[in-house]
Amino acid sequence: MAFTDITLQTHVQVAQDSQSIKVWDESTWNGEEIDVDTAKIQLFFIDDNEETIPYDDYDLLTSGGDTTKWDEFLSRDAHVINIADIYLGAVAIGDRFIDGYYVVRLVINDATYTVGVDEPYYDNNQAFLAKYRCMKRKLPAKLLGWPLTDDYIRKNWDIFLLGLYLESAENAVDLGKKVQFRSFIAKIRGMFDYYKVENCW
């Protein structure tokens, strides 16, 4: 039978080293989680040209399969998806998630929905900004000194503003504002270019 009384919701958190993401459930199930037959995560990356790149499905639960991932997802401990387990056309996508705009979709089925047509799903818009946040943390050691001079004060303000831009970019994604997100990212990249901060890892 189809689900009758659920409200899907998830929480997603990218690791500080950008090599994994945590996903956990915040849905209202009213007991119907036991009816889930299959569950998967569909990850989409939206690039600077607003093209959506769909990665291969990541199974949380398969019919008759191991329930470990699904059980972790349902718990507060969360399920960790490593970058090594994310593929595009069966090819690994790299060793770290690229910073940017992502949609993390949970799709479930109780064997009564047509696969890929009317399955219940929940989209979680996420800004993956682990690399840029790491680069920001490097700036004080690179730019600041003591005693404070006018130049150091100006650089201190730039670091402060960079933090605001990162928070604003994340907020733009939460609100689904792709154009605004790209505007903030352009400013963030411009500041890193100006101070010649190219990488973090």
ABEGO torsion letter per residue (X at the ends): XBBABBBBBBBBBBBAAGABBBBBBABBAGGAAAABABBBBBBBBBBAAGBBBBBBBBBABBBGBBAAAAAAAABAAEBBBBAAABBBGGBBAEABBBBEBBBBBBBBBAGABBBGAABBBBBBBBBBAAAAAAAAAAAAAAABBOBBBAAAAAAAAAAAAAAAAAAAAAAAAAAGBAAAAAAAAAAAAAAAAAAGBABAX
